[in-house]
């Protein structure tokens, strides 16, 4: 009888860390889908980014291995949804267009009563809100919004702004940042790919496991000198003299940036203290406030004077929208 290979041998990406883009069906919770993926792959832990309610379908990101540490980066991506809502009356077309336009941009939201997170008023940005179709009181909307936006609450608020009331009746997530549902796979497809990998044909599973670089590569990247990489790995912020070359793309002050070694190893993420145009003119002092380290500091020899490095910054707590099991 053929031996079943251990999980790491099914695909090198399982050990290196990867993401699966699962097409979650209506019915099970995001937590349950993540548990099924974990069990299918035969691994100990998996985590999802961006919780979908049981009756919502669509793109669900699931991280495995070292990719679990990158879930906060996935949560930086805006989400795109297609949703159907029912109005409790028929508004004039011009009034509907006016109200929808008013909901684009920054809005205030309070998590619904049934939400598991603390009910505090928060600001979320609606990047796009487009009416695709209307049929009497039924609207089909295309919404791109910040992670953590409650689309069900948005529908209720639109109904109230129209003065007639309304509620969401159907919702599907079709995109997360630059990734869309066409790149997702069903649980059945994943189960088939795992079975083929156990039989010695890992190509389908390899294709389903997205490398971590696909996530952090979407953010502005700074390549570090060897000594700076060591300092950041040990918890220091990034000083101006520690950067090799220009940033990979333009960014503004306060933007999230990724810090990597010359060979392309992810070291940490941080907050830019200057915009990208100013980086070349800063001669002294800190330029990036490191907030999350992704490597084992023991792998990096101390190449700087310890008294000059700042104390390690503890990783931030998991987001309300992330779940690891």
ZIBELKA-V845110 format. One record per residue. N is the residue number from 0. RES is the residue in three letters. PHI is phi in whole degrees, -180 to 180 (999 if undefined). PSI is psi in radians with two decimals (none if undefined). BURIAL is 1 if it has 9 or more other C-alpha atoms within 8 Angstrom, else 0. Layout:
n: {N	N}
res: {RES	RES}
phi: {PHI	PHI}
psi: {PSI	PSI}
burial: {BURIAL	BURIAL}
This chain:
n: {0	1	2	3	4	5	6	7	8	9	10	11	12	13	14	15	16	17	18	19	20	21	22	23	24	25	26	27	28	29	30	31	32	33	34	35	36	37	38	39	40	41	42	43	44	45	46	47	48	49	50	51	52	53	54	55	56	57	58	59	60	61	62	63	64	65	66	67	68	69	70	71	72	73	74	75	76	77	78	79	80	81	82	83	84	85	86	87	88	89	90	91	92	93	94	95	96	97	98	99	100	101	102	103	104	105	106	107	108	109	110	111	112	113	114	115	116	117	118	119	120	121	122	123	124	125	126	127	128	129	130	131	132	133	134	135	136	137	138	139	140	141	142	143	144	145	146	147	148	149	150	151	152	153	154	155	156	157	158	159	160	161	162	163	164	165	166	167	168	169	170	171	172	173	174	175	176	177	178	179	180	181	182	183	184	185	186	187	188	189	190	191	192	193	194	195	196	197	198	199	200	201	202	203	204	205	206	207	208	209	210	211	212	213	214	215	216	217	218	219	220	221	222	223	224	225	226	227	228	229	230	231	232	233	234	235	236	237	238	239	240	241	242	243	244	245	246	247	248	249	250	251	252	253	254	255	256	257	258	259	260	261	262	263	264	265	266	267	268	269	270	271	272	273	274	275	276	277	278	279	280	281	282	283	284	285	286	287	288	289	290	291	292	293	294	295	296	297	298	299	300	301	302	303	304	305	306	307	308	309	310	311	312	313	314	315	316	317	318	319	320	321	322	323	324}
res: {UNK	UNK	UNK	UNK	UNK	UNK	UNK	UNK	UNK	UNK	UNK	UNK	UNK	UNK	UNK	UNK	UNK	UNK	UNK	UNK	UNK	UNK	UNK	UNK	UNK	UNK	UNK	UNK	UNK	UNK	UNK	UNK	UNK	UNK	UNK	UNK	UNK	UNK	UNK	UNK	UNK	UNK	UNK	UNK	UNK	UNK	UNK	UNK	UNK	UNK	UNK	UNK	UNK	UNK	UNK	UNK	UNK	UNK	UNK	UNK	UNK	UNK	UNK	UNK	UNK	UNK	UNK	UNK	UNK	UNK	UNK	UNK	UNK	UNK	UNK	UNK	UNK	UNK	UNK	UNK	UNK	UNK	UNK	UNK	UNK	UNK	UNK	UNK	UNK	UNK	UNK	UNK	UNK	UNK	UNK	UNK	UNK	UNK	UNK	UNK	UNK	UNK	UNK	UNK	UNK	UNK	UNK	UNK	UNK	UNK	UNK	UNK	UNK	UNK	UNK	UNK	UNK	UNK	UNK	UNK	UNK	UNK	UNK	UNK	UNK	UNK	UNK	UNK	UNK	UNK	UNK	UNK	UNK	UNK	UNK	UNK	UNK	UNK	UNK	UNK	UNK	UNK	UNK	UNK	UNK	UNK	UNK	UNK	UNK	UNK	UNK	UNK	UNK	UNK	UNK	UNK	UNK	UNK	UNK	UNK	UNK	UNK	UNK	UNK	UNK	UNK	UNK	UNK	UNK	UNK	UNK	UNK	UNK	UNK	UNK	UNK	UNK	UNK	UNK	UNK	UNK	UNK	UNK	UNK	UNK	UNK	UNK	UNK	UNK	UNK	UNK	UNK	UNK	UNK	UNK	UNK	UNK	UNK	UNK	UNK	UNK	UNK	UNK	UNK	UNK	UNK	UNK	UNK	UNK	UNK	UNK	UNK	UNK	UNK	UNK	UNK	UNK	UNK	UNK	UNK	UNK	UNK	UNK	UNK	UNK	UNK	UNK	UNK	UNK	UNK	UNK	UNK	UNK	UNK	UNK	UNK	UNK	UNK	UNK	UNK	UNK	UNK	UNK	UNK	UNK	UNK	UNK	UNK	UNK	UNK	UNK	UNK	UNK	UNK	UNK	UNK	UNK	UNK	UNK	UNK	UNK	UNK	UNK	UNK	UNK	UNK	UNK	UNK	UNK	UNK	UNK	UNK	UNK	UNK	UNK	UNK	UNK	UNK	UNK	UNK	UNK	UNK	UNK	UNK	UNK	UNK	UNK	UNK	UNK	UNK	UNK	UNK	UNK	UNK	UNK	UNK	UNK	UNK	UNK	UNK	UNK	UNK	UNK	UNK	UNK	UNK	UNK	UNK	UNK	UNK	UNK	UNK	UNK	UNK	UNK	UNK	UNK	UNK	UNK	UNK	UNK	UNK	UNK	UNK	UNK}
phi: {999	-70	-77	-81	-69	-64	-52	-62	-85	-65	-160	-58	-70	-66	-78	-75	103	-160	-120	-111	-105	-96	-85	-71	-82	-71	123	-75	-78	-61	-62	-68	-61	-63	-64	-63	-62	-58	-71	-61	-82	71	-110	-84	-139	-151	-145	-113	-120	87	-67	-108	-59	-53	-90	-110	-110	121	-69	-124	-84	-128	-102	-131	63	-58	-65	-57	-68	-92	-55	-58	-71	-60	-70	-76	-72	-68	-112	-117	-131	-113	-134	-108	-131	-105	-91	-94	-179	-114	-83	-60	-58	-66	-67	-63	-63	-65	-66	-61	-65	-68	-88	-87	109	-76	-132	-95	-139	-116	-53	-61	-57	-80	-68	-83	-95	-63	-84	-118	-66	-140	-100	-131	-105	-94	-75	-153	-141	-125	-83	-85	-151	-141	-140	68	-94	-95	-118	-115	-114	-113	-124	-117	-144	-56	-58	91	-80	-92	-68	-63	-67	-60	-63	-63	-66	-63	-61	-68	-65	-79	80	-127	83	-177	-154	-79	-119	-157	-149	-141	-86	-113	-160	-138	58	-83	-103	-133	-62	-67	-94	-90	-132	-82	-63	-64	-63	-65	-60	-65	-65	-64	-63	-66	-64	-67	-92	99	-123	-86	-57	-66	-69	-58	-67	-81	-93	-82	-64	-61	-61	-66	-87	-69	-69	-84	-113	-57	-119	-117	-91	-101	-67	-59	-67	-69	-61	-64	-62	-65	-61	-91	107	-79	-76	-97	-89	-61	-80	-94	-102	-101	75	-88	-59	-69	-160	-71	-154	-104	-59	92	-73	-78	-126	-111	-112	-132	-83	-58	-72	101	-83	-70	-103	-164	-117	-165	-107	-69	-92	-141	-81	-62	-69	-85	-58	-71	-97	-81	-98	-139	94	-82	-119	-137	-91	-67	-125	-152	-100	-111	-120	-82	-59	-64	-81	-119	-66	-75	-115	-135	-74	-55	-67	-91	-89	-78	-64	-59	-94	-64	-56	-67	-67	-57	-68	-59	-99	-118	-144	-117	-129}
psi: {2.37	2.39	2.50	2.16	2.59	2.77	-0.75	-0.46	-0.21	-0.67	2.35	-0.44	-0.39	-0.68	-0.63	-0.40	2.31	2.97	2.52	2.41	1.73	2.38	1.65	2.27	2.88	2.50	-1.28	2.75	2.86	-0.65	-0.73	-0.72	-0.73	-0.69	-0.70	-0.75	-0.77	-0.80	-0.65	-0.71	-0.25	0.61	2.92	-0.63	2.58	2.74	2.59	2.72	2.14	1.47	2.34	2.32	2.72	-0.66	0.22	2.41	3.00	-2.81	2.08	2.09	2.27	2.17	2.52	2.65	-2.55	-0.30	-0.31	-0.58	-0.34	0.00	-0.70	-0.51	-0.70	-0.64	-0.19	-0.40	2.42	2.74	2.56	2.35	2.63	2.15	2.54	2.31	2.60	2.26	2.67	0.42	3.11	1.88	2.71	2.54	-0.72	-0.67	-0.70	-0.78	-0.69	-0.79	-0.75	-0.67	-0.62	-0.41	0.02	2.40	-2.80	2.29	2.80	2.43	2.54	2.21	2.49	2.82	-0.67	-0.06	2.61	-0.15	2.86	2.35	1.40	2.48	2.36	2.79	2.29	2.62	2.22	1.85	-0.58	2.42	1.85	2.37	2.02	-0.78	2.73	2.45	1.60	-2.04	0.00	2.23	2.50	2.03	2.55	2.00	2.23	2.15	2.86	2.63	2.43	0.06	2.35	1.80	-0.57	-0.74	-0.64	-0.76	-0.73	-0.73	-0.65	-0.76	-0.72	-0.68	-0.51	-0.24	0.24	-0.21	2.77	2.88	2.68	2.40	-0.30	2.45	2.43	2.30	2.16	-0.10	2.66	1.90	-2.28	0.05	2.51	3.09	-0.36	-0.34	0.00	2.85	2.73	2.89	-0.61	-0.77	-0.69	-0.75	-0.71	-0.72	-0.68	-0.74	-0.71	-0.67	-0.67	-0.39	0.07	0.18	1.48	0.02	-0.78	-0.68	-0.72	-0.72	-0.51	-0.37	1.85	2.17	2.70	-0.49	-0.45	-0.44	-1.03	-0.35	-0.21	-0.03	2.72	2.34	2.37	2.23	2.26	2.61	2.80	-0.77	-0.65	-0.67	-0.72	-0.77	-0.79	-0.68	-0.52	0.13	0.04	2.71	3.02	2.18	2.80	-0.57	0.02	0.11	2.39	2.01	-2.99	2.74	2.73	-0.41	2.86	2.60	2.86	2.89	2.36	-0.09	2.66	2.26	2.74	2.37	2.15	2.84	2.98	-0.72	-0.13	0.33	2.27	2.18	-0.89	2.95	2.82	-3.14	2.21	2.28	-0.12	2.84	2.90	-0.51	-0.49	-0.29	-0.70	-0.34	-0.16	2.06	-0.49	2.70	-3.13	2.47	-0.34	2.27	1.77	2.36	-0.26	2.12	2.38	0.03	2.86	2.04	-0.48	-0.35	-0.10	2.04	2.61	1.97	0.22	2.92	2.07	-0.55	-0.35	-0.21	2.50	2.78	2.66	2.38	2.16	2.47	2.52	2.72	2.64	2.54	2.76	-0.39	0.18	2.58	2.18	2.31	none}
burial: {0	0	0	0	0	0	1	1	0	1	1	0	1	1	1	1	1	1	1	1	1	1	1	1	0	0	0	1	1	1	1	0	1	1	1	0	1	1	0	0	0	0	0	0	1	1	1	1	1	1	1	1	0	1	0	1	1	1	1	1	1	1	1	1	1	1	1	1	0	1	1	1	1	1	1	0	1	1	1	1	1	1	1	1	1	1	1	1	0	0	0	0	0	0	1	1	0	0	1	1	0	0	1	1	1	1	1	0	1	0	1	0	0	0	0	0	0	0	1	0	0	0	0	1	1	1	1	1	1	0	1	0	0	1	0	0	1	1	1	1	1	1	1	1	1	1	1	0	0	0	0	0	1	0	1	1	1	1	1	1	1	1	0	1	1	1	1	1	0	0	1	1	1	1	1	1	1	0	0	1	1	0	0	1	1	1	1	0	0	1	1	0	1	1	0	1	1	1	0	0	0	1	0	1	1	1	0	1	1	1	1	1	0	0	1	1	0	0	1	1	1	1	1	1	1	0	1	1	1	1	1	1	1	1	1	1	1	1	1	1	0	1	1	0	0	0	1	0	0	1	0	1	1	1	0	1	1	1	1	1	1	1	0	0	0	1	1	1	1	1	1	1	1	1	1	1	0	0	1	0	0	1	0	0	0	1	1	1	1	1	1	1	1	1	1	0	0	0	0	1	0	1	0	1	0	0	0	0	1	0	0	0	0	0	0	0	0	0	0	0	1	1	1	0	0}
